[in-house]
């Protein structure tokens, strides 16, 4: 039996009868893939999660479990969860960012940078991810790239709400003050930044490799802005044209009898006595 190419499949493949019978006995159900969905997945138009029917809400519920593993220090379990989530949706920047943070905590800096970079390719506005990648690049001695990432973190979080952004600011201040020392020994910049954070009352437990809790699926979308109609400016009233009065019918000219002398300049001859 020759195998058909994906483009030649026109109907869902039917499982063998013995498999159907076994599934029936076990109370399971075999669901065949829709050929159109298979083709869309093969062409990269839908994700595995969409093919399998795993909604984004369900994916973020799974992410919460991975986040709990992370908080408990179970890095292997957390990594397994988020690797599965990346397989379901490789275009979710958050999943890549968390994998980067897990690798960062394990001191696997090259893997961490790779995951951070992929997250920022998808969404360049993650302040914590930019800050964390900047730290790694500073540790690698890539000063120019590190400064670019740290500045981007501050740009995306100018109010320094994220602890990772506060750490980025401390690193930048250290780099500015000790430019030559940083170039020769990037580790000293990290130590100086840590001391600066401790002076500000922000311990490393709060700021190092910050990972946000996965609440994106539960945050409702902002209400659409309602356009308020702008009242048009009052225009100066134009003088209304006066209604034309009904024309009175023209009076018929009165006909006068012409005298015999009408139209002449001569006086009438006097009557004879």
C-alpha positions as CSV (number, residue, x, y, z in Angstrom):
1,X,0.0,0.0,0.0
2,X,1.5,3.3,-1.1
3,X,1.4,6.2,1.3
4,X,-0.5,9.3,0.3
5,X,1.0,12.7,0.6
6,X,-0.8,15.2,2.8
7,X,-2.2,17.0,-0.2
8,X,-3.9,13.8,-1.4
9,X,-5.8,13.1,1.8
10,X,-9.4,14.2,1.3
11,X,-11.1,12.5,4.3
12,X,-10.1,11.6,7.9
13,X,-8.3,8.3,8.1
14,X,-10.4,5.5,9.7
15,X,-8.8,3.6,12.6
16,X,-8.8,-0.2,12.4
17,X,-11.9,-2.0,13.8
18,X,-9.8,-3.7,16.5
19,X,-8.6,-0.3,17.8
20,X,-12.2,1.0,17.8
21,X,-13.4,-2.1,19.8
22,X,-10.5,-1.7,22.3
23,X,-11.3,1.9,22.8
24,X,-15.0,1.1,23.3
25,X,-14.2,-1.4,26.0
26,X,-11.9,1.1,27.8
27,X,-14.5,3.8,27.6
28,X,-12.3,5.9,25.3
29,X,-13.0,7.5,22.0
30,X,-10.7,7.7,19.0
31,X,-10.8,11.1,17.3
32,X,-9.3,11.5,13.8
33,X,-7.7,14.7,12.8
34,X,-9.3,16.9,10.2
35,X,-7.2,16.8,7.0
36,X,-7.5,20.6,6.7
37,X,-6.3,21.0,10.2
38,X,-3.4,18.6,9.6
39,X,-2.4,20.5,6.5
40,X,-2.6,23.9,8.3
41,X,-0.4,22.5,11.0
42,X,2.1,21.1,8.6
43,X,2.2,24.5,6.8
44,X,2.7,26.3,10.1
45,X,-0.6,28.2,10.0
46,X,-1.9,26.7,13.3
47,X,-0.1,25.6,16.4
48,X,-0.1,22.1,17.9
49,X,-2.3,23.5,20.7
50,X,-4.9,24.5,18.1
51,X,-4.6,21.2,16.4
52,X,-5.1,19.3,19.6
53,X,-7.9,21.7,20.8
54,X,-5.9,23.0,23.8
55,X,-7.2,26.6,24.4
56,X,-4.9,29.4,25.6
57,X,-6.9,29.5,28.9
58,X,-6.0,25.8,29.5
59,X,-2.4,26.5,28.5
60,X,-2.1,29.2,31.1
61,X,-3.7,26.9,33.7
62,X,-0.8,24.5,33.0
63,X,1.6,27.5,33.2
64,X,0.4,28.1,36.8
65,X,1.3,24.6,37.7
66,X,4.8,25.1,36.3
67,X,5.1,28.4,38.1
68,X,4.3,26.6,41.4
69,X,7.0,24.1,40.7
70,X,9.4,27.0,40.1
71,X,8.5,28.6,43.4
72,X,9.1,25.3,45.2
73,X,12.6,25.1,43.5
74,X,11.5,22.1,41.4
75,X,13.3,23.3,38.3
76,X,13.2,20.0,36.4
77,X,9.5,19.7,36.7
78,X,9.0,23.4,35.9
79,X,11.1,23.0,32.8
80,X,9.1,20.0,31.6
81,X,5.9,21.9,32.0
82,X,7.1,24.9,30.0
83,X,8.8,22.8,27.3
84,X,5.5,21.2,26.8
85,X,3.8,24.6,26.6
86,X,6.3,25.8,24.0
87,X,5.5,22.7,22.0
88,X,1.8,23.6,22.1
89,X,2.4,27.2,21.2
90,X,5.9,28.1,20.0
91,X,4.8,31.7,19.5
92,X,4.0,32.5,23.1
93,X,6.8,34.9,24.4
94,X,6.0,34.2,28.0
95,X,6.7,30.5,27.8
96,X,10.1,31.1,26.2
97,X,10.9,33.8,28.8
98,X,10.2,31.5,31.7
99,X,12.4,28.8,30.1
100,X,15.1,31.4,30.0
101,X,14.6,32.2,33.6
102,X,14.8,28.5,34.6
103,X,18.0,28.1,32.6
104,X,19.3,31.3,34.2
105,X,18.7,29.9,37.7
106,X,20.6,26.8,36.7
107,X,23.5,28.9,35.5
108,X,23.0,27.6,32.0
109,X,23.7,31.0,30.6
110,X,23.9,30.1,26.9
111,X,20.5,28.4,27.0
112,X,19.1,31.2,29.0
113,X,20.2,33.8,26.5
114,X,18.7,31.7,23.6
115,X,15.3,31.5,25.3
116,X,15.3,35.2,26.3
117,X,16.3,36.1,22.7
118,X,13.4,34.1,21.3
119,X,11.0,35.7,23.7
120,X,12.1,39.1,22.7
121,X,11.8,38.3,19.0
122,X,8.1,37.5,19.6
123,X,7.5,40.4,22.1
124,X,10.2,43.0,22.4
125,X,8.4,44.8,25.3
126,X,9.2,42.4,28.2
127,X,11.2,44.6,30.6
128,X,12.2,41.7,32.8
129,X,13.4,39.6,29.9
130,X,15.5,42.5,28.5
131,X,17.0,43.1,31.9
132,X,17.8,39.4,32.4
133,X,19.4,39.0,29.0
134,X,21.4,42.2,29.6
135,X,22.9,40.6,32.8
136,X,23.9,37.5,30.8
137,X,25.5,39.5,28.1
138,X,27.4,41.6,30.7
139,X,28.6,38.4,32.2
140,X,29.8,37.3,28.7
141,X,31.7,40.6,28.4
142,X,29.5,41.9,25.6
143,X,29.3,45.4,27.1
144,X,27.6,47.1,24.2
145,X,24.9,44.5,23.8
146,X,24.4,44.4,27.6
147,X,23.9,48.2,27.8
148,X,21.4,48.1,24.9
149,X,19.3,45.4,26.7
150,X,19.4,47.2,30.1
151,X,18.4,50.5,28.5
152,X,15.5,48.8,26.7
153,X,14.3,47.4,30.0
154,X,14.2,50.9,31.4
155,X,12.4,52.2,28.3
156,X,9.7,49.5,28.7
157,X,9.4,50.1,32.4
158,X,10.2,53.8,33.0
159,X,8.5,53.8,36.5
160,X,10.7,50.9,37.6
161,X,7.7,48.8,38.8
162,X,9.5,45.5,38.0
163,X,12.3,44.5,40.3
164,X,14.3,43.3,37.3
165,X,14.2,46.8,35.9
166,X,15.4,48.2,39.2
167,X,18.3,45.8,38.9
168,X,18.9,47.0,35.4
169,X,19.2,50.6,36.6
170,X,21.7,49.6,39.3
171,X,23.8,47.8,36.7
172,X,23.7,50.8,34.3
173,X,24.7,53.2,37.1
174,X,27.6,50.9,38.0
175,X,28.7,50.7,34.3
176,X,28.7,54.4,34.0
177,X,30.7,54.9,37.2
178,X,33.3,52.1,36.6
179,X,33.5,51.8,32.8
180,X,37.1,50.6,32.7
181,X,36.7,48.2,35.5
182,X,33.5,46.7,34.0
183,X,35.3,46.0,30.7
184,X,38.1,44.2,32.4
185,X,35.9,42.3,35.0
186,X,32.1,42.3,34.4
187,X,31.6,40.2,37.5
188,X,32.6,43.3,39.6
189,X,29.8,45.2,38.0
190,X,27.3,42.5,39.1
191,X,28.6,42.6,42.6
192,X,28.4,46.4,42.7
193,X,24.9,46.3,41.4
194,X,23.9,43.8,44.1
195,X,25.3,46.0,46.8
196,X,23.4,49.0,45.3
197,X,20.2,47.0,45.4
198,X,20.8,46.0,49.0
199,X,21.3,49.6,50.0
200,X,17.9,50.4,48.3
201,X,16.3,47.7,50.4
202,X,15.6,45.3,47.6
203,X,17.2,41.9,48.2
204,X,18.2,39.6,45.4
205,X,15.4,37.2,46.3
206,X,13.0,39.8,45.0
207,X,14.9,40.9,42.0
208,X,17.1,38.2,40.6
209,X,15.8,36.5,37.5
210,X,12.3,37.8,38.1
211,X,9.5,35.7,36.7
212,X,6.0,37.1,36.5
213,X,3.1,35.0,37.5
214,X,1.1,33.7,34.5
215,X,-2.1,35.7,34.8
216,X,-2.3,36.9,31.3
217,X,-5.2,34.5,30.4
218,X,-7.3,35.8,33.3
219,X,-6.7,39.6,32.8
220,X,-9.7,40.8,30.8
221,X,-9.0,42.8,27.7
222,X,-9.3,46.5,28.2
223,X,-12.7,48.0,27.4
224,X,-12.8,49.6,24.0
225,X,-12.7,53.3,24.1
226,X,-16.0,54.9,23.3
227,X,-15.8,57.8,21.0
228,X,-17.5,60.8,22.4
229,X,-19.2,62.8,19.8
230,X,-17.9,66.3,19.5
231,X,-20.5,68.9,19.3
232,X,-20.1,70.9,16.1
233,X,-19.3,74.6,16.6
234,X,-22.2,76.8,16.3
235,X,-22.0,78.6,13.0
236,X,-23.2,82.1,12.7
237,X,-26.8,82.1,11.6
238,X,-27.0,83.0,8.0
239,X,-29.5,85.6,7.1
240,X,-32.5,83.8,5.7
241,X,-33.5,85.1,2.3
242,X,-36.8,86.9,2.5
243,X,-39.6,85.1,1.0
244,X,-40.5,86.7,-2.2
245,X,-43.9,88.3,-1.9
246,X,-46.5,87.1,-4.2
247,X,-46.6,89.5,-7.1
248,X,-49.8,91.3,-7.5
249,X,-51.3,91.0,-10.9
250,X,-50.4,94.0,-12.9
251,X,-53.3,96.4,-13.3
252,X,-54.7,96.6,-16.7
253,X,-53.9,99.9,-18.3
254,X,-57.0,102.2,-18.7
255,X,-57.6,103.0,-22.3
256,X,-58.3,106.7,-22.9
257,X,-60.1,107.9,-25.9
258,X,-57.8,109.8,-28.1
259,X,-58.9,113.3,-29.0
260,X,-58.9,114.4,-32.5
261,X,-55.9,116.4,-31.8
262,X,-54.0,113.7,-30.2
263,X,-50.6,113.2,-31.6
264,X,-50.6,116.7,-33.3
265,X,-49.2,120.0,-32.2
266,X,-51.7,122.1,-34.0
267,X,-54.5,123.8,-32.1
268,X,-58.1,123.0,-33.3
269,X,-59.6,125.6,-35.6
270,X,-62.1,128.0,-33.9
271,X,-65.7,127.4,-34.6
272,X,-67.4,129.8,-37.0
273,X,-70.1,132.1,-35.5
